[in-house]
Amino acid sequence: MDLEQLAAELRAEIVYAVSKTGGHLSSSLGLVELTVALHHVFNNPDDKIIWDVGHQSEAMNNAGFFNANLIVILNDNKQVSLPTSTLDGPATPVGALSGALSKLQPSPKFRQL
């Protein structure tokens, strides 16, 4: 099947479903091409695709404990909810993804890239 046609059909289905049930239209439409591309490049279900919301981070935190190759696609929408506020002030982000990114971000090689 033509990938552009598949993406168009998925978008039409999303618009139809959201018109009946309500929900987040733009975020769903924005992921159509990414989803089609991931399924085209990878061999699902052998290659696992895990969708995770950054402020929940339930799948990413668990993935940090496995010794496996992992590709992470980050969406920098400038709406990161961490660190979380508490009564005592901001809480330090926790989890495997937060730890890995905290080490990576100050890296001169990463900054240069």
Secondary structure, DSSP 8 states (H G I E B T S, - for coil): --HHHHHHHHHHHHHHHHHHH---HHHHHHTHHHHHHHHHHS-TTTS------TTT-HHHHHHTTS-S---------S----S-EETTEE----SHHHHHHHHHTT-HHHHH-
